[in-house]
Amino acid sequence: MSTLVSTIASCSSSGNAVEVSPPSLDAAGIKICRSFYGALPDSLDGLRRRTVTPKSELTAAWGNPAVVLTCGIPRPEKMSDPNADAGTVEGVNWLMENSRDGSYRCTTTYRKVYVQVFLPEKRAHDVGTLMQLAKPIKKWIPSAL
């Protein structure tokens, strides 16, 4: 998780943009993520949307420190671990990985495209973020079941 943490901690020269590297994704995945991107809220759990650089329909960010969403990540290796922490929020299943700094990385499971949400320590135990994302995930990211 340290790569993601260092990525989102970086700011562009504009001072407000959050740097997030978009994942490589096939055409079908990009189509799903573009539809999903259009449904993302301007405000997430009371946090205002921020500019992401490079501009991409695969990434979004809110607040400072930033809650960062990436659509179309590769399947995390941790999903193969039967002892991994998981949970369901508003009908969306999540793999939940915590780091030593208190932040969390939450990744959807059982979806055709994986959506990952980085929650900084300040928001790590606030399920409101995942609750607000549940509706657009259920609508735009097809189930793999």
C-alpha positions in Angstrom: 0.0 0.0 0.0 2.9 2.4 0.4 3.0 3.0 -3.4 -0.6 4.2 -3.3 0.0 6.3 -0.2 3.0 8.1 -1.7 1.1 8.5 -5.0 -1.8 10.3 -3.5 0.3 12.4 -1.1 1.9 14.1 -4.1 0.4 17.3 -5.4 0.7 18.8 -8.8 2.1 22.3 -9.4 -1.5 23.6 -9.2 -1.3 22.8 -5.5 -4.8 21.2 -5.4 -4.6 18.3 -7.7 -4.1 14.8 -6.4 -1.6 12.6 -8.5 -3.0 9.1 -9.1 -1.7 6.8 -11.8 -4.6 5.3 -13.7 -4.5 1.5 -14.2 -4.1 -0.2 -17.6 -7.4 -1.6 -18.6 -9.0 -3.3 -21.6 -11.7 -1.6 -23.8 -14.6 -3.4 -22.0 -13.3 -2.3 -18.6 -12.7 1.2 -19.7 -16.3 1.4 -21.0 -17.6 0.2 -17.6 -15.4 2.7 -15.7 -16.4 5.6 -17.9 -20.1 5.0 -17.2 -19.3 4.7 -13.5 -17.2 7.8 -13.5 -20.1 9.9 -14.8 -22.2 8.8 -11.8 -19.7 9.7 -9.1 -20.8 12.5 -6.7 -19.2 16.0 -6.5 -19.3 15.6 -2.7 -18.6 12.3 -1.0 -19.4 12.0 2.7 -19.1 15.7 3.1 -15.8 16.0 1.1 -15.5 18.1 -2.0 -14.3 16.6 -5.2 -10.7 17.4 -6.2 -8.8 17.5 -9.5 -6.8 14.4 -10.3 -3.7 14.4 -12.4 -3.3 13.0 -14.9 -6.9 13.5 -15.9 -8.6 10.2 -16.2 -12.0 8.6 -16.1 -10.5 5.8 -14.1 -9.6 7.9 -11.0 -11.3 10.4 -8.6 -10.5 12.1 -5.3 -12.3 13.9 -2.6 -11.1 15.9 0.5 -7.8 16.6 2.1 -6.2 14.2 3.0 -7.7 12.6 -0.1 -10.1 9.7 -0.4 -9.0 8.3 -3.7 -11.0 6.0 -6.0 -9.5 4.0 -8.8 -11.6 2.0 -11.2 -10.2 -1.0 -13.1 -7.3 -2.1 -10.9 -5.9 -5.6 -11.3 -7.3 -8.3 -8.9 -5.5 -7.9 -5.6 -3.4 -10.9 -4.6 -4.9 -10.6 -1.1 -8.3 -11.7 -2.5 -6.9 -15.3 -2.6 -6.3 -15.2 1.1 -9.1 -17.0 2.9 -8.2 -15.1 6.1 -8.4 -11.7 4.4 -10.7 -9.1 6.0 -13.9 -8.5 4.1 -17.2 -6.9 4.6 -20.4 -5.8 2.9 -21.6 -2.2 2.9 -25.1 -1.5 1.4 -24.9 -4.7 -0.7 -21.4 -4.2 -2.0 -18.7 -6.7 -0.9 -15.3 -5.3 -0.1 -11.8 -6.6 0.6 -10.4 -4.4 3.4 -6.7 -4.0 3.9 -5.3 -1.7 6.6 -1.8 -0.3 6.8 0.5 0.5 9.6 -0.2 4.2 9.2 -3.9 3.6 10.0 -5.2 4.1 6.4 -7.3 1.5 4.6 -7.5 0.3 1.0 -11.0 -1.2 0.2 -11.5 -3.1 -3.0 -14.8 -4.3 -4.4 -15.2 -8.1 -4.8 -17.4 -10.1 -7.1 -17.5 -7.4 -9.7 -16.4 -7.5 -13.4 -14.2 -4.5 -12.8 -12.5 -3.9 -9.4 -13.0 -0.5 -7.8 -10.5 0.4 -5.1 -11.0 3.2 -2.5 -8.1 4.5 -0.4 -9.3 5.9 2.9 -6.7 8.0 4.8 -6.4 7.4 8.5 -8.8 10.3 9.3 -11.6 8.5 7.4 -10.5 4.9 7.8 -13.3 3.9 10.2 -16.1 6.0 8.6 -18.3 3.7 6.5 -20.2 6.7 5.1 -17.8 6.9 2.1 -18.4 3.3 1.1 -22.1 3.7 1.7 -22.3 6.6 -0.7 -20.4 4.7 -3.4 -22.6 1.6 -3.1 -25.4 2.9 -5.3 -23.2 3.9 -8.3 -21.2 0.7 -7.9 -24.3 -1.5 -8.0 -25.7 0.4 -10.9 -22.6 0.7 -13.1 -20.2 -2.0 -12.2 -21.7 -5.4 -13.2 -21.6 -8.3 -10.8 -19.3 -11.1 -11.6 -21.6 -13.7 -10.0 
